[in-house]
Structures are given as structure tokens and as C-alpha cells.
């Protein structure tokens, strides 16, 4: 049984920061690619950042320079440090796990709400 549990979401003012965390269990965490996706109301779920088992990170253009994804393979956790937050970052953020050489994640967390508003 794979479980991905997100935490750290909340309400923050524009320009503020949040750190999201995802605790994984029941998966091949150390060899999987982990990711953060987000979905705003009425919008599709889009990739924010992914990180391979070796630590290579890829970001969507809109968050480059503001967000940092990291992982701790000893704790089976992946984090997303979000700085300089903007209202357009408001969304439900989902943690995902993906097999190497596969296109789509095979499991998703329940999501955590991030709201950026004054």
C-alpha cells in the first residue's frame, strides 16, 4: 500500500514563504522520481517540480528561482520550499511518485491547499 501524505499548506500573503512536505511509505522511494503538481479551480493539474532519485530537479518556468524541490532518501520525504509566493500560486498541491522510464506518476497524495492572498 502506497501512501503519500502532504503537509505544510496554508494561507500566506504575497511575497511570503511556505514549505510543503510529503512523507512516502510503501513505495520504492529511493529509486522513484518524486514530484509536486498543482491544480487551481477550473484548471488542469500541472507539474510544478520533479526530482529524480539522483537529485536532478526540473521546474516549470513560472516557479523557477522561487521554488526549490528537495528529497531526503533516509526519511522518505520530498519537500517544496516556496518563496516569493504570488496569488497565481494558489492551488491544491499534490505529491506524486513515478517510476523511472515511465511517463506518468503511479500514485498521488490527497493534496494540500496553498492560498496566497492579502
C-alpha positions in Angstrom: 0.0 0.0 0.0 1.5 3.3 -1.2 0.8 6.3 0.9 1.8 9.9 0.2 0.9 12.4 2.9 1.3 16.1 2.2 1.6 18.8 4.8 2.6 22.4 5.2 -0.1 24.2 3.2 -2.0 27.2 4.4 -2.7 30.8 3.9 0.1 33.2 3.2 0.5 36.8 2.0 2.0 37.6 -1.4 5.8 37.6 -1.1 5.7 35.1 1.8 7.0 31.6 2.0 5.7 28.1 2.7 7.4 24.8 2.9 5.5 21.7 1.8 6.5 18.2 2.8 5.5 14.8 1.6 6.0 11.6 3.6 6.0 8.5 1.5 5.5 4.9 2.5 5.0 1.6 0.7 6.8 2.8 -2.4 10.3 2.4 -3.9 11.1 5.9 -2.7 14.9 5.9 -3.1 14.6 4.9 -6.8 11.5 6.7 -7.8 11.1 10.2 -9.3 9.1 12.4 -6.9 7.1 15.4 -8.0 4.9 18.2 -6.9 1.9 19.1 -9.1 -0.8 21.7 -8.5 -4.4 22.3 -9.6 -6.2 25.6 -9.4 -10.0 25.8 -9.6 -11.2 25.2 -13.1 -7.7 24.3 -14.3 -5.8 21.2 -15.1 -3.3 19.6 -12.8 0.1 20.7 -13.9 3.7 19.8 -13.0 5.4 22.2 -10.6 8.7 20.4 -9.9 10.1 16.9 -10.1 13.3 15.4 -8.7 14.9 12.2 -9.7 16.4 9.6 -7.4 19.8 11.1 -8.1 18.7 14.6 -7.2 18.2 16.2 -10.6 15.4 18.8 -10.4 13.2 20.2 -13.1 10.8 23.2 -12.6 8.0 24.7 -14.6 9.0 28.1 -15.9 6.6 30.1 -13.6 8.3 28.9 -10.4 12.0 28.9 -11.4 14.1 30.9 -9.0 11.3 30.9 -6.4 10.7 27.2 -5.6 13.2 24.5 -4.6 12.4 20.8 -4.5 14.5 18.5 -2.4 14.4 15.0 -1.1 15.7 13.1 1.9 16.1 9.4 1.0 16.9 8.5 4.6 13.5 9.7 5.7 11.5 9.0 2.5 10.4 12.6 2.2 10.2 15.2 -0.5 9.8 18.9 0.1 9.0 22.0 -1.8 10.3 25.3 -0.5 8.2 28.1 -1.9 9.5 31.7 -1.7 8.2 34.9 -3.1 4.7 33.5 -3.4 2.2 35.1 -5.8 -1.6 34.8 -6.0 -1.2 32.7 -9.1 0.5 30.1 -7.0 -2.9 29.5 -5.2 -3.8 25.8 -5.8 -4.1 22.4 -4.3 -0.6 20.9 -4.3 -0.2 17.2 -4.8 2.8 15.0 -4.2 3.4 12.2 -6.7 5.7 9.3 -7.2 6.8 7.9 -10.6 8.8 5.0 -11.8 11.9 5.8 -13.8 11.4 5.4 -17.5 7.6 5.8 -17.1 5.8 8.9 -18.2 3.0 9.2 -15.7 3.1 9.1 -11.9 1.6 5.9 -10.4 0.4 7.4 -7.1 -0.8 10.7 -5.8 -1.3 12.2 -2.4 -4.5 13.7 -1.2 -3.3 17.3 -1.7 -2.7 20.3 0.5 -4.2 23.7 -0.1 -2.0 26.7 -0.7 -3.7 30.1 -0.7 -1.7 33.3 -1.5 -3.8 36.3 -0.7 -3.7 39.6 1.2 
